[in-house]
Amino acid sequence: MSVLLQRQISGHARRSGSIAKRWPRVKERPEIAVDWAGLIGQIALRRDREAYRRLFEFFAPRIKGYLMRTGSSEAEAEEIAQEAMIALWRKADRFDPATSGAVAWIFTIARNLRIDAVRRGRRAERMLQVVEAEYLPEPVESTESAFSRSQEAGHVEFALQRLPAQQSEVIRLSYLEERPHSEIAELLGIPLGTVKSRVRLAMSRLRELLDVLK
Amino acid sequence: MTIEHHPPEELLARFAAGRLDQAEHIVMSAHVSMCVRCRRFVAAFERLGGAALEAAEPAALAAGAFDAVMARIGGGEAASPAPAVPRPRRADDAGLPKVLDLYDIGRVRRIAPGLSMRPIMIPGAGKSRAFLLRSEPGTRMLEHTHTETELTCVLEGSFSHEGGHFGPGDFDLGDDTIDHRPIVGADMPCVCLVAMSGKLRINGLLGRLIEPFIRL
Protein backbone atom coordinates (compact mmCIF):
# COMPACT_ATOMS: atom_id res chain seq x y z
CA MET A 1 0.00 0.00 0.00
CA SER A 2 1.30 3.41 -0.84
CA VAL A 3 2.37 5.77 1.87
CA LEU A 4 -0.18 8.24 0.62
CA LEU A 5 -3.02 5.81 0.98
CA GLN A 6 -1.84 4.84 4.45
CA ARG A 7 -1.75 8.44 5.42
CA GLN A 8 -5.24 8.91 4.06
CA ILE A 9 -6.53 6.00 6.03
CA SER A 10 -4.92 6.98 9.29
CA GLY A 11 -6.04 10.53 8.64
CA HIS A 12 -9.55 9.30 8.17
CA ALA A 13 -9.44 7.21 11.32
CA ARG A 14 -8.07 10.12 13.29
CA ARG A 15 -10.69 12.51 12.02
CA SER A 16 -13.56 10.30 12.74
CA GLY A 17 -12.39 8.92 16.06
CA SER A 18 -14.29 5.70 16.16
CA ILE A 19 -16.10 5.49 12.88
CA ALA A 20 -18.78 3.38 14.46
CA LYS A 21 -19.38 6.15 16.94
CA ARG A 22 -19.46 8.74 14.21
CA TRP A 23 -22.16 6.94 12.25
CA PRO A 24 -24.37 5.41 14.88
CA ARG A 25 -27.78 5.68 13.29
CA VAL A 26 -28.39 7.98 10.41
CA LYS A 27 -30.81 9.90 12.56
CA GLU A 28 -28.59 10.35 15.59
CA ARG A 29 -25.69 11.73 13.63
CA PRO A 30 -24.34 14.43 15.90
CA GLU A 31 -23.08 16.84 13.27
CA ILE A 32 -26.47 17.85 11.98
CA ALA A 33 -26.07 21.20 13.59
CA VAL A 34 -26.69 23.13 10.43
CA ASP A 35 -30.18 23.09 9.03
CA TRP A 36 -29.30 22.56 5.37
CA ALA A 37 -32.92 22.12 4.37
CA GLY A 38 -33.72 25.45 5.97
CA LEU A 39 -30.94 27.16 4.04
CA ILE A 40 -32.17 25.68 0.79
CA GLY A 41 -35.63 26.95 1.72
CA GLN A 42 -34.20 30.45 2.14
CA ILE A 43 -32.82 30.33 -1.37
CA ALA A 44 -36.15 29.16 -2.75
CA LEU A 45 -38.06 31.73 -0.79
CA ARG A 46 -36.00 34.85 -1.24
CA ARG A 47 -32.87 34.03 -3.19
CA ASP A 48 -30.85 34.38 -0.01
CA ARG A 49 -27.20 34.76 -1.00
CA GLU A 50 -25.86 34.35 2.50
CA ALA A 51 -27.64 31.01 2.86
CA TYR A 52 -26.22 30.08 -0.53
CA ARG A 53 -22.70 31.01 0.49
CA ARG A 54 -22.91 28.72 3.51
CA LEU A 55 -24.13 25.84 1.41
CA PHE A 56 -21.47 26.53 -1.17
CA GLU A 57 -18.65 26.66 1.35
CA PHE A 58 -19.62 23.37 2.89
CA PHE A 59 -20.78 21.35 -0.09
CA ALA A 60 -18.83 22.51 -3.12
CA PRO A 61 -15.46 21.21 -1.80
CA ARG A 62 -17.07 18.03 -0.57
CA ILE A 63 -18.74 17.35 -3.88
CA LYS A 64 -15.40 17.87 -5.56
CA GLY A 65 -13.64 15.66 -3.02
CA TYR A 66 -16.28 12.97 -3.28
CA LEU A 67 -16.15 12.88 -7.07
CA MET A 68 -12.37 12.71 -7.08
CA ARG A 69 -12.41 9.87 -4.58
CA THR A 70 -14.84 7.97 -6.83
CA GLY A 71 -13.16 8.18 -10.17
CA SER A 72 -13.44 11.71 -11.55
CA SER A 73 -10.42 13.71 -12.62
CA GLU A 74 -9.80 16.93 -10.78
CA ALA A 75 -10.95 19.03 -13.72
CA GLU A 76 -14.17 17.06 -14.11
CA ALA A 77 -14.83 17.15 -10.37
CA GLU A 78 -14.31 20.91 -10.30
CA GLU A 79 -16.69 21.46 -13.18
CA ILE A 80 -19.39 19.20 -11.80
CA ALA A 81 -19.08 20.71 -8.31
CA GLN A 82 -19.67 24.16 -9.79
CA GLU A 83 -22.53 22.97 -11.96
CA ALA A 84 -24.09 21.19 -9.00
CA MET A 85 -24.00 24.38 -6.97
CA ILE A 86 -25.61 26.28 -9.81
CA ALA A 87 -28.29 23.61 -10.07
CA LEU A 88 -28.83 23.87 -6.32
CA TRP A 89 -29.56 27.57 -6.69
CA ARG A 90 -31.88 27.09 -9.63
CA LYS A 91 -33.77 24.10 -8.34
CA ALA A 92 -34.00 25.16 -4.70
CA ASP A 93 -37.75 25.64 -5.04
CA ARG A 94 -38.14 22.04 -6.15
CA PHE A 95 -36.52 20.64 -3.05
CA ASP A 96 -39.14 19.04 -0.85
CA PRO A 97 -37.90 18.34 2.68
CA ALA A 98 -40.80 15.95 3.20
CA THR A 99 -39.58 13.56 0.55
CA SER A 100 -35.83 13.81 0.66
CA GLY A 101 -33.03 14.79 3.00
CA ALA A 102 -31.17 17.92 1.97
CA VAL A 103 -27.81 16.19 1.79
CA ALA A 104 -29.21 13.23 -0.14
CA TRP A 105 -30.81 15.68 -2.55
CA ILE A 106 -27.49 17.44 -3.14
CA PHE A 107 -25.86 14.04 -3.60
CA THR A 108 -28.37 13.15 -6.33
CA ILE A 109 -27.77 16.46 -8.10
CA ALA A 110 -24.03 15.83 -8.26
CA ARG A 111 -24.49 12.20 -9.21
CA ASN A 112 -26.93 13.00 -12.01
CA LEU A 113 -24.65 15.67 -13.38
CA ARG A 114 -21.79 13.22 -13.51
CA ILE A 115 -23.92 10.64 -15.30
CA ASP A 116 -25.00 13.35 -17.68
CA ALA A 117 -21.45 14.51 -18.31
CA VAL A 118 -20.64 11.02 -19.55
CA ARG A 119 -23.80 10.88 -21.60
CA ARG A 120 -23.39 14.33 -23.07
CA GLY A 121 -20.14 13.40 -24.66
CA ARG A 122 -20.55 15.50 -27.71
CA ARG A 123 -24.07 16.69 -27.28
CA ALA A 124 -24.25 19.46 -24.77
CA GLU A 125 -27.73 20.51 -25.81
CA ARG A 126 -29.54 17.88 -23.84
CA MET A 127 -28.29 18.59 -20.40
CA LEU A 128 -29.16 20.01 -17.01
CA GLN A 129 -32.89 20.31 -17.24
CA VAL A 130 -33.44 16.74 -18.06
CA VAL A 131 -31.08 15.17 -15.58
CA GLU A 132 -33.77 14.89 -13.01
CA ALA A 133 -35.68 12.67 -15.38
CA GLU A 134 -33.06 10.07 -14.49
CA TYR A 135 -35.66 7.76 -13.06
CA LEU A 136 -38.78 9.66 -12.29
CA PRO A 137 -41.67 7.35 -11.65
CA GLU A 138 -43.84 7.00 -14.70
CA PRO A 139 -46.38 8.35 -15.22
CA VAL A 140 -44.96 11.22 -13.26
CA GLU A 141 -47.14 12.55 -10.47
CA SER A 142 -50.40 11.10 -11.62
CA THR A 143 -50.21 7.97 -9.50
CA GLU A 144 -47.99 9.25 -6.76
CA SER A 145 -49.52 11.88 -4.58
CA ALA A 146 -47.41 14.15 -2.40
CA PHE A 147 -48.73 12.12 0.50
CA SER A 148 -47.54 8.80 -0.83
CA ARG A 149 -44.18 10.31 -1.71
CA SER A 150 -43.62 11.51 1.81
CA GLN A 151 -44.86 8.18 3.09
CA GLU A 152 -42.24 6.51 0.91
CA ALA A 153 -39.59 8.81 2.37
CA GLY A 154 -40.80 7.78 5.83
CA HIS A 155 -40.32 4.10 4.93
CA VAL A 156 -36.80 4.73 3.75
CA GLU A 157 -36.03 6.63 6.94
CA PHE A 158 -37.56 3.85 9.03
CA ALA A 159 -35.36 1.24 7.39
CA LEU A 160 -32.16 3.24 7.61
CA GLN A 161 -32.70 3.93 11.29
CA ARG A 162 -33.03 0.24 11.93
CA LEU A 163 -30.12 -0.85 9.83
CA PRO A 164 -27.29 -1.54 12.27
CA ALA A 165 -24.69 1.24 12.14
CA GLN A 166 -21.93 -1.21 11.22
CA GLN A 167 -23.95 -2.27 8.22
CA SER A 168 -24.79 1.14 6.83
CA GLU A 169 -21.14 2.00 7.33
CA VAL A 170 -19.85 -0.84 5.14
CA ILE A 171 -22.41 -0.04 2.47
CA ARG A 172 -21.27 3.56 2.43
CA LEU A 173 -17.59 2.69 2.41
CA SER A 174 -17.95 0.03 -0.22
CA TYR A 175 -20.53 1.32 -2.68
CA LEU A 176 -20.59 5.04 -2.17
CA GLU A 177 -16.98 5.74 -1.34
CA GLU A 178 -15.89 2.84 -3.54
CA ARG A 179 -13.16 1.69 -1.23
CA PRO A 180 -11.78 -1.75 -1.96
CA HIS A 181 -12.66 -4.35 0.63
CA SER A 182 -9.02 -4.59 1.69
CA GLU A 183 -8.99 -0.90 2.52
CA ILE A 184 -12.24 -1.18 4.45
CA ALA A 185 -10.80 -4.10 6.42
CA GLU A 186 -7.83 -1.97 7.39
CA LEU A 187 -9.95 1.07 8.15
CA LEU A 188 -12.28 -0.82 10.45
CA GLY A 189 -9.67 -3.20 11.80
CA ILE A 190 -11.59 -6.31 10.83
CA PRO A 191 -10.64 -9.30 8.67
CA LEU A 192 -11.26 -9.15 4.93
CA GLY A 193 -13.71 -12.04 5.13
CA THR A 194 -15.76 -10.14 7.67
CA VAL A 195 -15.97 -7.15 5.35
CA LYS A 196 -17.30 -9.30 2.54
CA SER A 197 -19.88 -11.05 4.66
CA ARG A 198 -20.90 -7.81 6.34
CA VAL A 199 -21.50 -6.11 2.99
CA ARG A 200 -23.63 -9.01 1.81
CA LEU A 201 -25.57 -9.10 5.05
CA ALA A 202 -26.08 -5.33 5.02
CA MET A 203 -27.54 -5.40 1.54
CA SER A 204 -30.05 -8.11 2.25
CA ARG A 205 -30.90 -6.61 5.63
CA LEU A 206 -31.63 -3.27 3.99
CA ARG A 207 -33.87 -4.97 1.44
CA GLU A 208 -35.73 -6.79 4.21
CA LEU A 209 -36.23 -3.63 6.23
CA LEU A 210 -37.55 -1.81 3.20
CA ASP A 211 -39.82 -4.69 2.28
CA VAL A 212 -41.43 -4.86 5.71
CA LEU A 213 -43.49 -1.81 4.85
CA LYS A 214 -45.88 -2.23 2.01
CA MET B 1 -49.12 -4.98 -12.82
CA THR B 2 -46.99 -6.78 -10.31
CA ILE B 3 -43.27 -6.79 -10.78
CA GLU B 4 -41.84 -10.07 -9.59
CA HIS B 5 -38.29 -10.10 -10.82
CA HIS B 6 -35.87 -7.49 -9.54
CA PRO B 7 -32.21 -6.68 -10.14
CA PRO B 8 -29.70 -7.90 -7.57
CA GLU B 9 -28.92 -5.39 -4.80
CA GLU B 10 -25.39 -5.01 -6.10
CA LEU B 11 -26.64 -3.54 -9.38
CA LEU B 12 -29.12 -1.28 -7.62
CA ALA B 13 -26.30 -0.01 -5.42
CA ARG B 14 -24.08 0.83 -8.35
CA PHE B 15 -27.01 2.40 -10.14
CA ALA B 16 -27.77 4.60 -7.13
CA ALA B 17 -24.13 5.63 -6.93
CA GLY B 18 -24.28 6.53 -10.62
CA ARG B 19 -21.44 4.19 -11.48
CA LEU B 20 -22.91 1.81 -14.02
CA ASP B 21 -21.90 1.78 -17.59
CA GLN B 22 -24.39 3.76 -19.70
CA ALA B 23 -26.16 0.85 -21.37
CA GLU B 24 -26.66 -0.86 -18.02
CA HIS B 25 -27.71 2.42 -16.48
CA ILE B 26 -30.45 2.81 -19.08
CA VAL B 27 -31.93 -0.61 -18.39
CA MET B 28 -31.74 -0.15 -14.63
CA SER B 29 -33.34 3.24 -14.99
CA ALA B 30 -36.23 1.71 -16.92
CA HIS B 31 -36.81 -0.90 -14.24
CA VAL B 32 -36.49 1.50 -11.31
CA SER B 33 -38.91 3.93 -12.92
CA MET B 34 -41.52 1.17 -12.97
CA CYS B 35 -40.73 -0.49 -9.66
CA VAL B 36 -41.70 1.08 -6.35
CA ARG B 37 -39.77 -1.54 -4.41
CA CYS B 38 -36.45 -0.88 -6.11
CA ARG B 39 -37.04 2.86 -6.08
CA ARG B 40 -37.18 2.62 -2.33
CA PHE B 41 -33.89 0.76 -2.23
CA VAL B 42 -32.28 3.37 -4.45
CA ALA B 43 -33.69 6.16 -2.26
CA ALA B 44 -32.07 4.53 0.78
CA PHE B 45 -28.78 4.48 -1.09
CA GLU B 46 -29.13 8.11 -1.95
CA ARG B 47 -29.46 8.89 1.75
CA LEU B 48 -26.26 6.98 2.38
CA GLY B 49 -24.75 8.85 -0.55
CA GLY B 50 -25.61 12.05 1.29
CA ALA B 51 -23.77 10.70 4.31
CA ALA B 52 -20.76 9.90 2.13
CA LEU B 53 -20.86 13.40 0.70
CA GLU B 54 -20.94 14.97 4.16
CA ALA B 55 -18.02 12.83 5.25
CA ALA B 56 -15.99 13.39 2.09
CA GLU B 57 -12.53 14.86 2.31
CA PRO B 58 -13.05 18.42 1.03
CA ALA B 59 -11.07 19.36 -2.07
CA ALA B 60 -10.59 23.11 -2.45
CA LEU B 61 -12.20 24.59 -5.52
CA ALA B 62 -10.26 26.68 -7.97
CA ALA B 63 -9.54 30.21 -6.80
CA GLY B 64 -12.51 32.44 -7.54
CA ALA B 65 -14.94 29.54 -8.04
CA PHE B 66 -17.57 31.06 -5.81
CA ASP B 67 -17.47 34.36 -7.67
CA ALA B 68 -17.55 32.58 -11.00
CA VAL B 69 -20.62 30.64 -9.93
CA MET B 70 -22.30 33.76 -8.59
CA ALA B 71 -21.61 35.49 -11.87
CA ARG B 72 -23.19 32.64 -13.80
CA ILE B 73 -26.19 32.67 -11.51
CA GLY B 74 -26.55 36.43 -11.50
CA GLY B 75 -26.02 36.79 -15.23
CA GLY B 76 -28.47 36.07 -17.96
CA GLU B 77 -27.79 32.40 -17.54
CA ALA B 78 -30.00 32.16 -14.48
CA ALA B 79 -33.07 33.61 -16.08
CA SER B 80 -33.05 31.39 -19.10
CA PRO B 81 -31.07 28.20 -18.95
CA ALA B 82 -30.68 26.71 -22.40
CA PRO B 83 -33.88 24.89 -23.14
CA ALA B 84 -33.49 21.14 -23.17
CA VAL B 85 -34.07 19.55 -26.49
CA PRO B 86 -35.47 16.12 -25.87
CA ARG B 87 -35.35 13.75 -28.76
CA PRO B 88 -38.53 14.15 -30.78
CA ARG B 89 -40.80 11.24 -30.02
CA ARG B 90 -41.94 9.05 -32.85
CA ALA B 91 -45.26 7.32 -33.00
CA ASP B 92 -43.76 3.96 -32.08
CA ASP B 93 -41.96 5.47 -29.10
CA ALA B 94 -45.13 5.57 -27.01
CA GLY B 95 -44.54 3.68 -23.81
CA LEU B 96 -40.77 3.84 -23.96
CA PRO B 97 -39.10 4.77 -20.68
CA LYS B 98 -38.30 8.43 -20.22
CA VAL B 99 -34.57 7.85 -19.99
CA LEU B 100 -34.60 6.98 -23.69
CA ASP B 101 -35.58 10.55 -24.50
CA LEU B 102 -31.95 11.37 -23.85
CA TYR B 103 -30.71 9.11 -26.63
CA ASP B 104 -31.16 8.65 -30.29
CA ILE B 105 -32.62 5.33 -31.25
CA GLY B 106 -31.47 3.68 -34.44
CA ARG B 107 -33.54 2.16 -37.19
CA VAL B 108 -35.33 -1.14 -36.82
CA ARG B 109 -33.15 -4.04 -37.87
CA ARG B 110 -34.45 -7.53 -38.45
CA ILE B 111 -32.40 -10.20 -36.76
CA ALA B 112 -34.37 -13.34 -37.46
CA PRO B 113 -37.97 -14.22 -38.28
CA GLY B 114 -40.17 -12.66 -35.62
CA LEU B 115 -37.27 -10.83 -34.04
CA SER B 116 -36.07 -7.29 -34.58
CA MET B 117 -34.06 -4.70 -32.72
CA ARG B 118 -33.40 -0.98 -32.56
CA PRO B 119 -30.04 0.08 -31.20
CA ILE B 120 -29.83 2.85 -28.61
CA MET B 121 -27.12 5.25 -29.71
CA ILE B 122 -24.75 5.73 -26.81
CA PRO B 123 -22.00 8.32 -27.17
CA GLY B 124 -18.51 7.18 -26.25
CA ALA B 125 -17.28 3.67 -25.76
CA GLY B 126 -18.80 1.65 -22.97
CA LYS B 127 -18.36 -2.03 -22.35
CA SER B 128 -21.96 -2.84 -23.16
CA ARG B 129 -24.49 -1.83 -25.76
CA ALA B 130 -28.19 -1.25 -25.37
CA PHE B 131 -31.05 -1.99 -27.70
CA LEU B 132 -34.77 -2.50 -27.87
CA LEU B 133 -35.64 -6.05 -28.75
CA ARG B 134 -39.01 -6.85 -30.20
CA SER B 135 -40.28 -10.35 -30.72
CA GLU B 136 -43.53 -11.51 -32.19
CA PRO B 137 -45.99 -13.47 -30.04
CA GLY B 138 -44.98 -17.05 -29.49
CA THR B 139 -41.42 -16.61 -30.77
CA ARG B 140 -39.15 -19.26 -29.41
CA MET B 141 -35.59 -18.06 -29.06
CA LEU B 142 -32.65 -20.34 -29.62
CA GLU B 143 -31.12 -21.73 -26.50
CA HIS B 144 -28.29 -19.44 -25.63
CA THR B 145 -25.70 -18.41 -23.09
CA HIS B 146 -23.97 -15.08 -22.59
CA THR B 147 -20.24 -14.67 -22.44
CA GLU B 148 -20.66 -11.77 -20.06
CA THR B 149 -23.84 -10.20 -18.79
CA GLU B 150 -27.18 -9.28 -20.19
CA LEU B 151 -29.61 -7.01 -18.37
CA THR B 152 -33.19 -7.07 -19.60
CA CYS B 153 -36.21 -5.05 -18.62
CA VAL B 154 -39.55 -6.01 -20.13
CA LEU B 155 -41.46 -3.01 -21.45
CA GLU B 156 -44.43 -4.75 -23.06
CA GLY B 157 -45.70 -8.26 -23.46
CA SER B 158 -43.95 -11.13 -21.72
CA PHE B 159 -41.58 -14.06 -22.04
CA SER B 160 -40.80 -17.13 -19.98
CA HIS B 161 -37.82 -19.35 -19.41
CA GLU B 162 -36.62 -21.67 -16.66
CA GLY B 163 -36.23 -18.66 -14.38
CA GLY B 164 -39.94 -17.86 -14.49
CA HIS B 165 -42.43 -15.66 -16.26
CA PHE B 166 -41.41 -12.07 -17.05
CA GLY B 167 -43.97 -9.34 -17.68
CA PRO B 168 -43.83 -5.54 -17.94
CA GLY B 169 -41.33 -4.04 -15.53
CA ASP B 170 -39.70 -7.36 -14.72
CA PHE B 171 -35.95 -7.50 -14.75
CA ASP B 172 -33.85 -10.41 -15.90
CA LEU B 173 -30.13 -10.90 -15.52
CA GLY B 174 -28.33 -13.36 -17.73
CA ASP B 175 -24.69 -14.35 -17.44
CA ASP B 176 -22.35 -17.12 -18.44
CA THR B 177 -23.78 -19.48 -15.86
CA ILE B 178 -27.23 -19.43 -17.37
CA ASP B 179 -28.37 -21.36 -20.40
CA HIS B 180 -31.78 -20.35 -21.40
CA ARG B 181 -34.34 -20.56 -24.09
CA PRO B 182 -36.98 -17.89 -23.67
CA ILE B 183 -40.43 -18.23 -25.19
CA VAL B 184 -42.38 -15.09 -25.90
CA GLY B 185 -45.95 -14.90 -24.58
CA ALA B 186 -48.58 -15.87 -27.14
CA ASP B 187 -50.93 -12.93 -26.70
CA MET B 188 -48.85 -9.97 -27.85
CA PRO B 189 -45.41 -8.98 -29.06
CA CYS B 190 -42.76 -8.59 -26.43
CA VAL B 191 -40.61 -5.47 -26.27
CA CYS B 192 -37.57 -5.50 -24.01
CA LEU B 193 -34.83 -3.06 -23.28
CA VAL B 194 -31.55 -4.92 -23.17
CA ALA B 195 -27.99 -4.08 -22.18
CA MET B 196 -25.49 -6.63 -23.32
CA SER B 197 -21.81 -6.98 -22.82
CA GLY B 198 -19.80 -9.77 -24.35
CA LYS B 199 -21.35 -12.06 -26.91
CA LEU B 200 -24.32 -14.26 -27.27
CA ARG B 201 -23.41 -17.94 -27.51
CA ILE B 202 -26.02 -19.99 -29.22
CA ASN B 203 -25.96 -23.61 -28.22
CA GLY B 204 -26.22 -26.64 -30.48
CA LEU B 205 -25.03 -27.25 -34.02
CA LEU B 206 -27.66 -25.03 -35.61
CA GLY B 207 -26.73 -22.24 -33.23
CA ARG B 208 -23.06 -22.52 -34.08
CA LEU B 209 -23.90 -22.36 -37.75
CA ILE B 210 -26.02 -19.25 -37.55
CA GLU B 211 -24.16 -17.47 -34.76
CA PRO B 212 -21.93 -15.54 -37.14
CA PHE B 213 -25.01 -14.00 -38.72
CA ILE B 214 -26.61 -12.82 -35.56
CA ARG B 215 -25.28 -9.47 -34.62
CA LEU B 216 -26.68 -8.07 -31.42
Interface residues (C-beta under 8 A of the other chain):
Chain A: Q8 H12 S16 R22 W23 V26 R29 E31 R49 R53 F56 E57 F59 A60 P61 R62 I63 K64 G65 Y66 M68 R69 T70 G71 E74 A77 E78 A81 Q82 M85 I86 W89 R90 S100 G101 A102 V103 A104 W105 I106 F107 T108 A110 R111 N112 R114 I115 V118 R119 R120 G121 R122 R123 E125 R126 M127 L128 Q129 V130 A133 E134 Y135 L136 P137 E138 E152 A153 H155 V156 E157 A159 L160 S168 I171 R172 Y175 L176 E177 E178 M203 S204 L206 R207 L210 D211
Chain B: E9 E10 A13 R14 A16 A17 G18 R19 Q22 H25 S29 V32 S33 M34 V36 R37 R39 R40 F41 V42 A43 A44 F45 E46 R47 L48 G49 G50 A51 A52 L53 E54 A55 A56 E57 P58 A59 A60 L61 A62 A65 F66 A68 V69 M70 R72 I73 A78 P81 A82 P83 A84 V85 P86 R87 P97 K98 V99 D101 L102 Y103 I122 P123 G124
